[in-house]
Structures are given as structure tokens and as C-alpha cells.
Amino acid sequence: MSQLITCRTCKQQVSYNAKFCPNCGEREPSAFVYKWSTIIFAILFLILVIYGIYTFAF
């Protein structure tokens, strides 16, 4: 069973794996969600690395 997400254009439920929204035709309706989750993960990773370096150095 695939996860459902909300299309960023028409706000309808779409499969997470969909290449386009069947309701409005938006290409990669999940791309925005993927980009934000990647950015948040990268920021958290950097915070942990900086914290680790800081605690290890002192």
C-alpha cells in the first residue's frame, strides 16, 4: 500500500510514488515534500556534527 500525500497544486490526495497528479497534471506532486524533508534532515545532521565536534574538542 503506498502512502498518500497532498498535491501542492490542487490539494487532492495522490500516491507518494506518483510521477504526476491524476487530478490536475502537476509533475511530481511530492517533490516539494521531498525537498523540505531533505533540507530538514541536512540541517539536523549539521547541528549534530557541530555539536559532536564541540563536545569532543573541549
C-alpha positions in Angstrom: 0.0 0.0 0.0 1.5 3.3 -1.0 1.4 6.4 1.1 -0.9 9.3 0.2 0.3 12.9 0.1 -1.5 16.1 -0.8 -0.8 17.6 -4.2 0.8 21.0 -3.9 -1.3 22.4 -6.7 -4.9 21.0 -6.4 -4.7 19.8 -2.7 -6.1 16.3 -3.7 -4.7 13.1 -2.3 -2.1 11.5 -4.6 0.2 8.5 -4.2 3.6 9.3 -2.9 5.2 7.5 -5.8 3.1 9.3 -8.5 5.1 11.0 -11.3 2.2 13.4 -11.9 -1.1 14.2 -10.2 -4.1 12.5 -11.9 -6.4 15.3 -10.9 -4.5 18.4 -12.2 -1.5 17.0 -14.0 1.1 18.6 -11.8 4.5 17.0 -12.4 6.0 15.3 -9.3 3.4 16.4 -6.8 5.6 15.0 -4.0 8.8 16.9 -5.0 8.1 19.8 -2.6 7.7 17.4 0.4 10.9 15.5 -0.6 12.9 18.7 -0.9 11.8 20.0 2.5 12.4 16.7 4.3 15.9 16.5 2.7 16.7 20.1 3.8 15.5 19.5 7.4 17.5 16.2 7.6 20.6 18.0 6.3 20.2 20.8 8.9 19.7 18.4 11.8 22.8 16.4 10.6 24.9 19.5 10.5 23.8 20.5 14.0 24.7 17.1 15.4 28.1 17.2 13.7 28.9 20.6 15.0 27.7 19.6 18.5 29.8 16.5 18.4 32.9 18.4 17.3 32.3 21.0 20.0 31.9 18.4 22.8 34.8 16.3 21.6 37.2 19.2 21.3 36.5 20.5 24.8 
